[in-house]
Amino acid sequence: MLTKLAEIGKLTEPATTLYLPAGFILEEAEKTLSQITSISTFLPEITRFIAGSATGAVIFWGETHKLVIKPPFPLKEKYLTAGYDAEMFTKLLMKPVSVGILLVRLGYYSIGIAQDEKLVAHKTGTGLVHGRQRQGGSSANRFRRRRVEQTHHFLERVVLHAREMFEPQSKKLDYFVYGGARTTITELCKHSQFFDQFANRLLPPLLDITNPGFDVLQQAATDIWSSRVAEWRETDY
């Protein structure tokens, strides 16, 4: 991404750059986008792409490049200017950040702290949680109670290790990200108020994770820095 931004920043052709901050209102963003020359044809697609972005969006729109990017970290302010202006985005990506990572599915967890894509602390473990039983009867009820107890003990274990890792660094973490199974993440957050302190520092969750392990945690530390990019090109028919 930095290489691409350096390339874009050197261009002097007529263009427009728009930065939309995290939490932007879509209707207001559409009004601003409609002011950009030659973008109207693509506006519905662009709107769908940026809708709900938790980190904002960057638009570079000219003859050579028609790019819409969802950055990995939240943009702080709206900015509209002529030309390709990649400076604000470059600074965002160059700024050192520390990110707490918690990946969890029932029976598996990985937690870590990443500084600039490098894991500086990590803990990975497992816990016994039986799968669901579909049969009925009293045995099913006993199985269900046992599964609830196993889930409780597993979540307690995850909270314990999370506190051990994150509590000493909680004020130093710039961002926090969850990954794994959405339902388990929800249960974990309900299980302990410890995670409430990170609510205003959350990055988009990593939900395409199967069994959190060390290799998966390492990959997550890199994926956090990934931008989502959409490019449009005019085609002659």
C-alpha positions as CSV (number, residue, x, y, z in Angstrom):
1,M,0.0,0.0,0.0
2,L,2.8,2.4,0.8
3,T,4.4,1.7,-2.6
4,K,1.1,2.4,-4.3
5,L,0.7,5.7,-2.3
6,A,4.2,6.8,-3.3
7,E,3.3,6.2,-6.9
8,I,0.0,8.1,-6.7
9,G,1.6,11.0,-4.9
10,K,4.0,11.7,-7.8
11,L,1.2,12.2,-10.3
12,T,0.3,15.8,-11.3
13,E,-2.7,15.1,-13.5
14,P,-6.2,16.6,-12.6
15,A,-7.7,14.6,-9.8
16,T,-9.6,14.7,-6.5
17,T,-8.8,13.2,-3.2
18,L,-11.4,12.7,-0.5
19,Y,-10.8,11.4,3.1
20,L,-13.9,10.3,5.0
21,P,-13.4,9.8,8.8
22,A,-14.5,6.8,10.8
23,G,-18.2,7.1,11.7
24,F,-19.0,9.2,8.6
25,I,-22.7,9.6,7.7
26,L,-23.3,7.9,4.4
27,E,-25.8,10.4,3.1
28,E,-23.4,13.3,3.7
29,A,-20.6,11.3,2.1
30,E,-22.8,10.8,-1.0
31,K,-23.3,14.5,-1.3
32,T,-19.6,15.2,-1.2
33,L,-18.8,12.4,-3.6
34,S,-21.3,13.7,-6.1
35,Q,-19.2,16.9,-6.4
36,I,-16.3,14.9,-7.9
37,T,-16.0,15.1,-11.6
38,S,-16.9,11.9,-13.6
39,I,-17.8,9.9,-10.5
40,S,-21.5,9.9,-10.8
41,T,-21.7,6.7,-13.0
42,F,-19.9,4.7,-10.3
43,L,-21.5,6.3,-7.2
44,P,-23.9,3.5,-6.4
45,E,-21.1,0.9,-6.4
46,I,-18.8,3.2,-4.3
47,T,-21.6,3.8,-1.8
48,R,-22.1,0.1,-1.3
49,F,-18.4,-0.5,-0.9
50,I,-17.8,2.2,1.8
51,A,-21.2,1.7,3.6
52,G,-20.6,0.7,7.2
53,S,-16.8,1.1,7.1
54,A,-15.5,1.3,10.7
55,T,-12.3,3.0,9.6
56,G,-13.6,5.5,7.1
57,A,-12.5,5.7,3.4
58,V,-10.0,7.3,1.1
59,I,-10.9,8.1,-2.5
60,F,-8.4,9.0,-5.2
61,W,-10.2,9.9,-8.4
62,G,-8.5,10.9,-11.6
63,E,-7.8,9.7,-15.1
64,T,-5.0,7.2,-14.1
65,H,-6.4,6.1,-10.8
66,K,-10.0,5.6,-9.6
67,L,-9.4,4.0,-6.2
68,V,-11.6,3.7,-3.1
69,I,-9.8,2.3,-0.1
70,K,-11.0,1.3,3.4
71,P,-7.9,1.8,5.6
72,P,-6.8,-0.6,8.3
73,F,-7.0,2.1,11.0
74,P,-9.6,4.8,11.6
75,L,-9.2,8.2,9.9
76,K,-9.8,11.1,12.2
77,E,-11.1,13.9,9.9
78,K,-12.7,14.7,6.6
79,Y,-10.5,16.2,3.9
80,L,-11.3,17.1,0.3
81,T,-8.7,18.5,-2.0
82,A,-7.6,18.7,-5.7
83,G,-5.0,16.4,-7.0
84,Y,-3.7,13.1,-5.6
85,D,-2.9,13.8,-1.9
86,A,-1.7,10.6,-0.2
87,E,0.1,12.3,2.6
88,M,-2.5,11.8,5.3
89,F,-2.9,8.1,4.4
90,T,0.8,7.5,4.3
91,K,1.2,9.1,7.8
92,L,-1.6,6.8,9.1
93,L,0.3,3.7,7.8
94,M,3.7,4.9,9.0
95,K,2.6,5.7,12.5
96,P,3.8,3.0,15.1
97,V,0.8,1.3,16.7
98,S,0.3,-1.4,19.3
99,V,-2.7,-3.7,18.9
100,G,-4.2,-6.2,21.2
101,I,-5.5,-9.4,19.5
102,L,-7.9,-11.9,20.9
103,L,-8.9,-14.8,18.7
104,V,-11.4,-17.3,20.1
105,R,-13.7,-20.2,19.2
106,L,-15.2,-22.6,21.6
107,G,-12.2,-24.8,22.6
108,Y,-9.5,-22.7,21.1
109,Y,-8.0,-19.3,21.8
110,S,-5.0,-17.2,20.9
111,I,-4.1,-13.8,22.4
112,G,-1.3,-11.5,21.6
113,I,0.1,-8.0,21.3
114,A,1.4,-6.8,17.9
115,Q,3.6,-3.8,17.3
116,D,3.9,-2.8,13.7
117,E,2.9,-6.3,12.3
118,K,5.3,-8.1,14.7
119,L,4.0,-10.2,17.7
120,V,5.8,-9.1,20.8
121,A,3.7,-11.3,23.2
122,H,1.4,-14.3,22.7
123,K,-0.4,-17.1,24.4
124,T,-2.3,-19.9,22.7
125,G,-4.3,-22.7,24.3
126,T,-7.3,-25.0,24.2
127,G,-10.1,-26.1,26.4
128,L,-12.6,-29.0,26.4
129,V,-16.0,-28.0,25.2
130,H,-18.2,-30.8,23.8
131,G,-20.2,-30.2,20.6
132,R,-23.9,-29.9,20.7
133,Q,-26.1,-33.1,21.1
134,R,-29.2,-33.2,19.0
135,Q,-31.0,-36.1,20.8
136,G,-33.6,-35.4,23.4
137,G,-34.3,-36.8,26.9
138,S,-32.7,-36.6,30.3
139,S,-29.3,-37.5,29.0
140,A,-29.4,-34.6,26.6
141,N,-30.3,-32.3,29.5
142,R,-27.3,-33.6,31.4
143,F,-25.1,-33.1,28.3
144,R,-26.4,-29.6,27.9
145,R,-25.6,-28.7,31.5
146,R,-22.1,-30.2,31.2
147,R,-21.5,-28.2,28.0
148,V,-22.6,-25.0,29.7
149,E,-20.2,-25.7,32.5
150,Q,-17.4,-26.5,30.1
151,T,-18.1,-23.3,28.2
152,H,-18.1,-21.3,31.4
153,H,-14.7,-22.7,32.5
154,F,-13.3,-22.2,29.0
155,L,-14.3,-18.5,29.0
156,E,-13.0,-18.0,32.5
157,R,-9.6,-19.4,31.3
158,V,-9.5,-17.1,28.3
159,V,-10.4,-14.1,30.5
160,L,-7.7,-15.0,32.9
161,H,-5.0,-15.2,30.3
162,A,-6.3,-12.0,28.6
163,R,-6.1,-10.1,31.8
164,E,-2.5,-11.4,32.4
165,M,-1.4,-10.1,29.0
166,F,-3.5,-7.0,28.4
167,E,-3.9,-5.5,31.8
168,P,-0.3,-4.2,32.2
169,Q,-0.5,-2.8,28.7
170,S,-4.1,-1.7,28.5
171,K,-3.4,2.0,28.4
172,K,-0.6,1.6,25.8
173,L,-2.7,-0.3,23.3
174,D,-3.8,1.9,20.4
175,Y,-6.3,-0.6,19.1
176,F,-7.9,-3.9,19.9
177,V,-9.3,-6.6,17.6
178,Y,-11.3,-9.7,18.1
179,G,-11.3,-12.7,15.8
180,G,-12.9,-16.1,15.4
181,A,-16.5,-17.0,16.0
182,R,-18.9,-14.0,16.4
183,T,-21.1,-15.9,18.9
184,T,-18.1,-16.9,21.1
185,I,-16.8,-13.3,21.0
186,T,-20.2,-12.1,22.1
187,E,-20.3,-14.6,25.0
188,L,-16.8,-13.7,26.1
189,C,-17.6,-10.0,26.2
190,K,-20.7,-10.7,28.3
191,H,-18.7,-13.0,30.5
192,S,-16.3,-10.2,31.7
193,Q,-16.4,-6.4,31.9
194,F,-12.7,-6.4,31.5
195,F,-13.1,-6.0,27.7
196,D,-15.3,-2.9,28.0
197,Q,-12.3,-0.6,28.2
198,F,-11.4,-1.5,24.6
199,A,-14.8,-0.6,23.1
200,N,-13.6,2.8,21.8
201,R,-10.5,1.3,20.2
202,L,-11.9,-1.7,18.3
203,L,-10.8,-2.5,14.8
204,P,-13.1,-4.5,12.4
205,P,-13.3,-8.2,13.6
206,L,-11.4,-11.0,11.9
207,L,-14.3,-13.5,11.4
208,D,-12.7,-15.8,8.8
209,I,-10.7,-17.7,11.4
210,T,-11.2,-21.4,12.0
211,N,-9.0,-22.8,14.8
212,P,-7.0,-20.0,16.4
213,G,-3.4,-21.2,16.8
214,F,0.0,-19.5,16.8
215,D,0.4,-19.5,13.0
216,V,-3.1,-18.0,12.7
217,L,-2.3,-15.4,15.3
218,Q,0.9,-14.4,13.4
219,Q,-1.1,-14.1,10.2
220,A,-3.7,-12.0,12.1
221,A,-1.0,-9.6,13.2
222,T,-0.2,-9.0,9.5
223,D,-3.8,-8.9,8.3
224,I,-4.7,-6.1,10.7
225,W,-2.6,-3.8,8.5
226,S,-4.4,-4.8,5.3
227,S,-6.4,-2.1,3.4
228,R,-9.5,-3.1,1.4
229,V,-9.2,-1.6,-2.1
230,A,-11.7,-1.2,-5.0
231,E,-10.6,0.1,-8.3
232,W,-12.7,1.3,-11.2
233,R,-11.7,1.6,-14.8
234,E,-13.7,3.1,-17.7
235,T,-14.1,0.6,-20.6
236,D,-14.6,1.6,-24.2
237,Y,-17.2,-0.5,-26.0
